[in-house]
């Protein structure tokens, strides 16, 4: 009974069907009708004109976005626990050709405008110090917390006032939207580039880079090619994204994942380290207690000393979720 990661979840049948439907001779790379149609799909979704590119991984999406927003001699402010800091194997630094990640703090892996201001103001404005050129946040965060529209807007205003680019890592953007009950547009005010995640939410191998600043697209297209992420049969990636957007499937799958997490949250009680606002749970637990759960067939990550992480997904088996909830409650 696996609660390791939503990356391990199966592909949604609608996504498989869409790729099968796309399995015909068409123009290569991103010249096919499905790829060309992404701009209109995302423009409709966000209620404004945007540009969209598919990429095969979240790492590529984040790193390409930061490369578009930050020069090699600049810095990117991010949270100390962010994915770009801890889980990208140096890809942001590699793609930007050396930009520095500047780390901030905050409960639940969330940055506030005050914290970002504190970090930035501590950097002397001289040639000897790396100057911030971009800000990046993750929604939902690496600790399963969500930024509200007001929080995002405040960070967006700060970034604009400072002349920085603003990127959002939305690997679990769908889970955040479902939790907040807001529109997608309300959650990206001030954002320049959004990494829109699909793989964790029912996709196979497709993420989207959504550009609210179209002037950043052309250079990113060249970086995507140079980095080896311009797939020759891109229509299969575009087909996945269209399938997830059709009939709001991306929200349906996120809603299921979040609901499973809430069942576990109720059982966890005071063990919860942070509020459960998406589909990840972080619990205090001794090594002996974790071993007892594993002995019953539950699989999960040890996160930090005395902490475990549980992740639900759209296809989590209800009886397995209920069984884990009972097992946690009886520890």
The 8 nearest C-alpha neighbors of each residue, nearest first, counted from 0:
[[1, 297, 296, 298, 319, 2, 316, 320],
 [0, 2, 298, 3, 297, 299, 4, 296],
 [1, 3, 299, 310, 309, 298, 4, 311],
 [4, 2, 299, 1, 300, 310, 309, 298],
 [5, 3, 6, 310, 7, 2, 311, 8],
 [4, 6, 199, 8, 7, 312, 310, 311],
 [7, 5, 199, 4, 8, 198, 200, 9],
 [6, 8, 5, 4, 9, 3, 199, 1],
 [9, 7, 5, 6, 312, 10, 314, 199],
 [10, 8, 11, 7, 201, 314, 203, 202],
 [9, 11, 201, 202, 203, 12, 8, 14],
 [10, 12, 201, 14, 13, 9, 202, 15],
 [13, 11, 15, 14, 16, 10, 17, 201],
 [14, 12, 16, 15, 11, 17, 242, 243],
 [15, 13, 17, 239, 11, 12, 16, 242],
 [14, 16, 12, 18, 13, 17, 19, 11],
 [15, 17, 13, 19, 14, 18, 12, 20],
 [18, 16, 20, 14, 19, 15, 238, 13],
 [19, 17, 21, 15, 20, 235, 16, 238],
 [18, 20, 16, 22, 21, 17, 15, 235],
 [21, 19, 17, 18, 22, 16, 23, 238],
 [20, 22, 18, 19, 23, 17, 235, 238],
 [23, 21, 19, 20, 18, 24, 235, 234],
 [24, 22, 21, 25, 20, 19, 234, 18],
 [23, 25, 22, 26, 21, 27, 232, 31],
 [26, 24, 31, 23, 27, 234, 32, 30],
 [25, 27, 31, 30, 28, 24, 29, 232],
 [26, 28, 231, 232, 30, 29, 25, 31],
 [27, 29, 231, 233, 232, 230, 30, 229],
 [30, 28, 34, 233, 31, 27, 234, 35],
 [29, 31, 26, 28, 27, 35, 34, 32],
 [32, 30, 26, 34, 33, 29, 25, 35],
 [31, 33, 35, 34, 36, 30, 234, 26],
 [32, 34, 36, 35, 31, 237, 234, 238],
 [35, 33, 237, 29, 36, 31, 32, 37],
 [36, 34, 32, 33, 37, 31, 30, 38],
 [35, 37, 33, 34, 38, 39, 32, 40],
 [36, 38, 40, 39, 35, 34, 51, 41],
 [39, 37, 50, 51, 41, 40, 36, 42],
 [38, 40, 42, 37, 41, 36, 43, 49],
 [41, 39, 37, 43, 42, 38, 44, 36],
 [40, 42, 44, 43, 38, 39, 45, 37],
 [41, 43, 48, 39, 47, 49, 45, 44],
 [44, 42, 46, 41, 40, 45, 39, 47],
 [43, 45, 41, 42, 46, 40, 183, 184],
 [46, 44, 184, 42, 47, 43, 183, 41],
 [45, 47, 43, 42, 44, 184, 48, 41],
 [48, 46, 42, 45, 49, 43, 44, 211],
 [47, 49, 42, 50, 46, 211, 38, 39],
 [50, 48, 211, 42, 210, 38, 47, 213],
 [49, 51, 38, 210, 209, 213, 211, 52],
 [50, 52, 209, 38, 208, 37, 210, 207],
 [53, 51, 208, 207, 54, 209, 50, 37],
 [52, 54, 207, 206, 208, 205, 237, 236],
 [53, 55, 206, 56, 205, 207, 60, 228],
 [54, 56, 205, 204, 206, 53, 228, 57],
 [57, 55, 59, 58, 54, 206, 60, 205],
 [56, 58, 60, 59, 61, 206, 170, 196],
 [57, 59, 61, 56, 60, 62, 87, 90],
 [58, 60, 62, 56, 57, 61, 63, 54],
 [61, 59, 57, 63, 58, 62, 194, 64],
 [62, 60, 64, 58, 59, 63, 57, 194],
 [61, 63, 91, 59, 65, 64, 60, 94],
 [64, 62, 66, 60, 65, 61, 59, 67],
 [63, 65, 61, 67, 62, 66, 60, 192],
 [64, 66, 68, 62, 67, 63, 69, 61],
 [65, 67, 95, 63, 64, 68, 69, 94],
 [66, 68, 64, 65, 69, 215, 63, 219],
 [69, 67, 65, 164, 66, 133, 64, 70],
 [68, 70, 132, 66, 65, 73, 133, 67],
 [71, 69, 73, 72, 95, 98, 66, 68],
 [72, 70, 98, 97, 96, 95, 73, 69],
 [71, 73, 70, 98, 129, 97, 74, 99],
 [74, 72, 98, 70, 130, 71, 129, 132],
 [73, 75, 131, 99, 98, 132, 100, 130],
 [76, 74, 133, 100, 134, 131, 101, 132],
 [75, 77, 101, 134, 102, 100, 135, 133],
 [78, 76, 102, 135, 103, 101, 134, 75],
 [77, 79, 103, 81, 102, 80, 104, 108],
 [78, 80, 102, 103, 81, 104, 77, 84],
 [81, 79, 78, 108, 85, 82, 84, 141],
 [82, 80, 78, 84, 83, 79, 141, 85],
 [81, 83, 86, 85, 84, 87, 80, 141],
 [84, 82, 87, 81, 85, 86, 91, 61],
 [85, 83, 81, 82, 86, 79, 80, 87],
 [86, 84, 82, 83, 81, 87, 80, 88],
 [85, 87, 82, 88, 83, 84, 81, 89],
 [86, 88, 90, 83, 89, 58, 85, 82],
 [89, 87, 90, 86, 85, 84, 83, 91],
 [88, 90, 92, 87, 91, 93, 84, 83],
 [89, 91, 93, 87, 92, 88, 94, 62],
 [92, 90, 62, 94, 93, 89, 95, 65],
 [91, 93, 97, 95, 98, 89, 90, 94],
 [92, 94, 90, 96, 91, 95, 97, 89],
 [95, 93, 91, 96, 92, 66, 62, 90],
 [94, 96, 66, 92, 71, 97, 93, 98],
 [97, 95, 93, 71, 94, 92, 98, 70],
 [96, 98, 92, 71, 95, 93, 99, 72],
 [99, 97, 71, 73, 74, 92, 72, 95],
 [100, 98, 74, 101, 75, 97, 73, 92],
 [99, 101, 75, 74, 76, 102, 98, 77],
 [102, 100, 76, 75, 77, 99, 74, 103],
 [101, 103, 79, 77, 78, 76, 100, 104],
 [104, 102, 78, 79, 77, 118, 115, 114],
 [105, 103, 78, 79, 110, 102, 114, 106],
 [104, 106, 109, 110, 108, 107, 103, 111],
 [107, 105, 108, 109, 104, 110, 273, 142],
 [106, 108, 142, 109, 144, 273, 105, 140],
 [109, 107, 106, 105, 80, 140, 142, 78],
 [110, 108, 105, 107, 106, 111, 140, 78],
 [109, 111, 105, 114, 78, 104, 115, 108],
 [112, 110, 114, 113, 115, 109, 154, 150],
 [111, 113, 115, 154, 114, 116, 153, 110],
 [114, 112, 116, 111, 115, 117, 110, 118],
 [115, 113, 117, 111, 116, 112, 118, 110],
 [114, 116, 118, 112, 117, 113, 119, 111],
 [115, 117, 113, 119, 114, 118, 120, 112],
 [118, 116, 114, 120, 115, 119, 113, 121],
 [117, 119, 115, 121, 116, 120, 114, 103],
 [118, 120, 116, 121, 117, 122, 115, 131],
 [119, 121, 117, 122, 118, 116, 123, 115],
 [120, 122, 119, 118, 117, 123, 116, 124],
 [123, 121, 120, 119, 124, 128, 118, 130],
 [122, 124, 125, 121, 128, 120, 130, 127],
 [125, 123, 122, 128, 126, 130, 127, 129],
 [124, 126, 127, 123, 128, 130, 129, 122],
 [125, 127, 128, 124, 129, 130, 123, 72],
 [128, 126, 125, 129, 124, 123, 130, 122],
 [127, 129, 126, 125, 130, 123, 122, 124],
 [128, 130, 73, 74, 131, 72, 127, 99],
 [129, 131, 73, 74, 128, 132, 124, 122],
 [132, 130, 74, 75, 73, 133, 76, 129],
 [131, 133, 163, 69, 74, 73, 75, 164],
 [134, 132, 164, 163, 75, 165, 131, 69],
 [133, 135, 76, 165, 75, 166, 164, 77],
 [134, 136, 166, 77, 167, 165, 76, 133],
 [137, 135, 167, 168, 77, 138, 166, 134],
 [136, 138, 168, 140, 167, 139, 169, 81],
 [139, 137, 140, 169, 145, 172, 146, 168],
 [138, 140, 145, 175, 144, 171, 137, 143],
 [141, 139, 137, 138, 143, 144, 142, 108],
 [140, 142, 143, 81, 108, 82, 80, 139],
 [143, 141, 107, 140, 144, 108, 279, 281],
 [144, 142, 279, 140, 277, 141, 139, 276],
 [145, 143, 140, 276, 139, 142, 107, 277],
 [146, 144, 139, 138, 175, 140, 276, 147],
 [145, 147, 150, 138, 151, 148, 139, 144],
 [146, 148, 150, 149, 145, 151, 186, 179],
 [149, 147, 186, 151, 150, 185, 152, 146],
 [148, 150, 152, 147, 151, 153, 146, 186],
 [151, 149, 153, 147, 152, 148, 146, 154],
 [150, 152, 148, 154, 153, 149, 155, 146],
 [151, 153, 155, 149, 188, 154, 150, 189],
 [154, 152, 150, 156, 155, 151, 149, 157],
 [155, 153, 157, 151, 112, 152, 156, 158],
 [154, 156, 189, 152, 158, 153, 157, 151],
 [157, 155, 159, 153, 154, 158, 160, 152],
 [156, 158, 154, 160, 155, 159, 161, 153],
 [159, 157, 163, 155, 161, 156, 160, 162],
 [158, 160, 162, 156, 161, 157, 163, 155],
 [161, 159, 157, 158, 162, 156, 163, 155],
 [160, 162, 158, 159, 163, 157, 132, 156],
 [161, 163, 159, 160, 158, 164, 132, 133],
 [164, 162, 133, 132, 158, 161, 159, 165],
 [163, 165, 133, 68, 134, 132, 191, 158],
 [166, 164, 134, 190, 191, 133, 135, 158],
 [167, 165, 135, 192, 190, 193, 191, 134],
 [166, 168, 193, 136, 135, 137, 169, 194],
 [169, 167, 137, 194, 170, 136, 193, 138],
 [170, 168, 172, 195, 194, 171, 138, 196],
 [169, 171, 196, 172, 168, 195, 194, 57],
 [172, 170, 169, 174, 173, 139, 196, 138],
 [171, 173, 169, 175, 174, 138, 170, 139],
 [174, 172, 176, 171, 175, 253, 250, 177],
 [173, 175, 253, 177, 277, 171, 172, 176],
 [174, 176, 172, 178, 173, 139, 177, 145],
 [177, 175, 173, 179, 178, 174, 181, 180],
 [178, 176, 180, 174, 175, 179, 254, 173],
 [179, 177, 175, 176, 180, 174, 276, 277],
 [178, 180, 176, 181, 177, 175, 147, 145],
 [179, 181, 177, 178, 176, 182, 175, 183],
 [182, 180, 179, 176, 185, 183, 186, 177],
 [181, 183, 185, 184, 176, 180, 186, 45],
 [184, 182, 186, 185, 45, 176, 181, 187],
 [183, 185, 45, 182, 186, 187, 46, 188],
 [186, 184, 182, 183, 148, 187, 188, 181],
 [185, 187, 148, 184, 183, 188, 151, 182],
 [188, 186, 190, 184, 185, 189, 151, 183],
 [189, 187, 152, 190, 186, 185, 151, 155],
 [188, 190, 155, 152, 187, 191, 156, 165],
 [191, 189, 165, 187, 188, 192, 166, 155],
 [192, 190, 211, 165, 212, 166, 210, 164],
 [193, 191, 210, 166, 209, 190, 211, 64],
 [194, 192, 167, 209, 195, 208, 166, 168],
 [193, 195, 208, 168, 169, 60, 207, 196],
 [196, 194, 169, 207, 193, 206, 170, 208],
 [197, 195, 170, 206, 169, 171, 198, 194],
 [196, 198, 200, 202, 206, 199, 205, 201],
 [197, 199, 202, 200, 203, 201, 204, 196],
 [200, 198, 6, 5, 197, 201, 202, 196],
 [199, 201, 197, 198, 202, 252, 253, 313],
 [202, 200, 11, 10, 198, 199, 197, 9],
 [203, 201, 198, 197, 10, 200, 204, 239],
 [202, 204, 198, 10, 205, 201, 239, 14],
 [203, 205, 55, 198, 202, 236, 56, 206],
 [206, 204, 55, 236, 54, 198, 203, 197],
 [205, 207, 196, 54, 197, 53, 55, 195],
 [208, 206, 53, 195, 52, 194, 209, 54],
 [207, 209, 194, 52, 51, 193, 195, 60],
 [208, 210, 51, 193, 192, 50, 207, 194],
 [211, 209, 192, 50, 212, 49, 213, 51],
 [210, 212, 191, 49, 192, 213, 209, 50],
 [211, 213, 210, 214, 191, 215, 49, 192],
 [214, 212, 215, 216, 210, 50, 211, 49],
 [215, 213, 212, 216, 217, 218, 210, 211],
 [216, 214, 213, 217, 212, 218, 67, 219],
 [217, 215, 219, 213, 218, 214, 220, 210],
 [218, 216, 220, 219, 215, 221, 214, 213],
 [217, 219, 221, 220, 216, 215, 222, 67],
 [220, 218, 222, 216, 221, 217, 223, 67],
 [219, 221, 223, 217, 218, 222, 216, 224],
 [222, 220, 224, 218, 219, 223, 225, 217],
 [221, 223, 219, 225, 224, 220, 226, 218],
 [222, 224, 220, 226, 228, 221, 225, 229],
 [225, 223, 229, 221, 227, 226, 222, 228],
 [224, 226, 222, 227, 223, 221, 228, 229],
 [227, 225, 223, 224, 228, 222, 229, 94],
 [226, 228, 224, 225, 229, 223, 230, 222],
 [227, 229, 223, 226, 224, 230, 54, 55],
 [230, 228, 224, 227, 223, 231, 28, 233],
 [231, 229, 233, 232, 28, 228, 227, 29],
 [230, 232, 28, 27, 233, 229, 29, 234],
 [233, 231, 28, 230, 234, 27, 235, 29],
 [232, 234, 28, 230, 235, 236, 29, 231],
 [233, 235, 237, 236, 232, 33, 238, 34],
 [236, 234, 238, 233, 18, 237, 232, 21],
 [237, 235, 205, 239, 233, 238, 234, 204],
 [236, 238, 234, 34, 240, 239, 235, 33],
 [239, 237, 235, 241, 236, 240, 17, 18],
 [240, 238, 242, 14, 236, 237, 241, 202],
 [239, 241, 243, 237, 242, 238, 244, 236],
 [240, 242, 244, 238, 243, 239, 245, 237],
 [243, 241, 239, 245, 240, 244, 14, 238],
 [242, 244, 248, 249, 240, 241, 245, 239],
 [243, 245, 241, 247, 242, 248, 249, 240],
 [246, 244, 242, 247, 243, 248, 241, 249],
 [245, 247, 248, 244, 243, 249, 242, 251],
 [248, 246, 244, 249, 245, 250, 251, 243],
 [247, 249, 251, 243, 250, 246, 244, 245],
 [250, 248, 243, 247, 252, 251, 244, 253],
 [251, 249, 253, 248, 247, 252, 173, 254],
 [250, 252, 248, 254, 253, 249, 255, 247],
 [251, 253, 313, 255, 254, 250, 249, 248],
 [254, 252, 174, 250, 256, 255, 251, 173],
 [253, 255, 251, 257, 252, 256, 250, 177],
 [254, 256, 313, 258, 252, 253, 257, 259],
 [257, 255, 312, 313, 253, 259, 311, 258],
 [258, 256, 278, 260, 254, 277, 259, 255],
 [257, 259, 255, 261, 260, 256, 254, 262],
 [260, 258, 256, 262, 257, 261, 311, 255],
 [261, 259, 257, 278, 263, 258, 262, 311],
 [260, 262, 264, 258, 263, 259, 265, 257],
 [263, 261, 259, 260, 265, 264, 258, 266],
 [262, 264, 324, 266, 260, 261, 265, 267],
 [265, 263, 261, 267, 266, 262, 260, 268],
 [266, 264, 262, 263, 267, 268, 261, 324],
 [265, 267, 263, 328, 324, 264, 268, 327],
 [266, 268, 264, 270, 265, 263, 271, 327],
 [269, 267, 270, 266, 265, 271, 264, 328],
 [270, 268, 271, 267, 272, 282, 283, 266],
 [269, 271, 282, 283, 267, 268, 272, 284],
 [272, 270, 282, 269, 273, 281, 268, 267],
 [271, 273, 282, 281, 270, 283, 274, 269],
 [274, 272, 271, 275, 107, 281, 142, 144],
 [273, 275, 276, 271, 144, 272, 143, 280],
 [276, 274, 277, 280, 143, 273, 264, 144],
 [275, 277, 144, 143, 274, 145, 178, 278],
 [276, 278, 174, 257, 143, 275, 279, 175],
 [279, 277, 257, 260, 311, 256, 310, 143],
 [280, 278, 310, 143, 309, 277, 311, 260],
 [279, 281, 309, 308, 275, 310, 282, 143],
 [282, 280, 308, 272, 307, 271, 309, 306],
 [283, 281, 271, 270, 307, 306, 272, 284],
 [284, 282, 306, 270, 305, 307, 271, 272],
 [283, 285, 305, 306, 282, 288, 289, 286],
 [284, 286, 288, 305, 287, 289, 283, 306],
 [285, 287, 289, 288, 290, 284, 305, 291],
 [288, 286, 290, 285, 289, 291, 284, 292],
 [287, 289, 291, 285, 290, 286, 284, 292],
 [290, 288, 286, 292, 291, 287, 285, 293],
 [289, 291, 293, 287, 288, 292, 294, 286],
 [292, 290, 288, 294, 289, 293, 287, 295],
 [293, 291, 289, 295, 294, 290, 297, 288],
 [292, 294, 297, 290, 296, 295, 291, 298],
 [293, 295, 291, 292, 296, 290, 297, 289],
 [296, 294, 293, 292, 297, 291, 326, 290],
 [295, 297, 293, 294, 0, 298, 292, 1],
 [298, 296, 293, 0, 292, 295, 1, 299],
 [297, 299, 1, 2, 293, 0, 3, 296],
 [300, 298, 3, 2, 309, 308, 1, 297],
 [301, 299, 308, 302, 307, 3, 309, 298],
 [300, 302, 307, 303, 306, 308, 299, 304],
 [303, 301, 307, 306, 308, 300, 304, 281],
 [304, 302, 306, 305, 301, 307, 308, 300],
 [305, 303, 306, 302, 301, 307, 285, 283],
 [304, 306, 284, 285, 283, 303, 286, 307],
 [307, 305, 283, 303, 302, 284, 282, 304],
 [306, 308, 301, 302, 282, 281, 300, 283],
 [309, 307, 281, 300, 280, 302, 301, 299],
 [308, 310, 280, 2, 279, 299, 3, 281],
 [311, 309, 279, 2, 4, 278, 3, 5],
 [310, 312, 256, 278, 260, 315, 2, 259],
 [313, 311, 256, 5, 315, 314, 8, 310],
 [312, 314, 256, 252, 255, 315, 253, 200],
 [315, 313, 312, 316, 8, 9, 256, 255],
 [316, 314, 312, 313, 311, 317, 320, 256],
 [315, 317, 319, 318, 314, 320, 0, 321],
 [318, 316, 320, 319, 321, 315, 259, 322],
 [317, 319, 321, 320, 316, 322, 323, 315],
 [318, 320, 322, 316, 317, 321, 323, 0],
 [321, 319, 317, 323, 322, 318, 324, 316],
 [320, 322, 324, 318, 319, 323, 317, 325],
 [323, 321, 319, 325, 324, 320, 318, 326],
 [322, 324, 326, 320, 325, 321, 327, 319],
 [323, 325, 321, 263, 327, 266, 322, 326],
 [326, 324, 328, 322, 323, 327, 321, 329],
 [325, 327, 323, 329, 324, 328, 322, 330],
 [328, 326, 324, 330, 329, 325, 323, 267],
 [327, 329, 325, 266, 326, 330, 324, 267],
 [328, 330, 326, 327, 325, 324, 266, 267],
 [329, 327, 328, 326, 288, 291, 292, 325]]
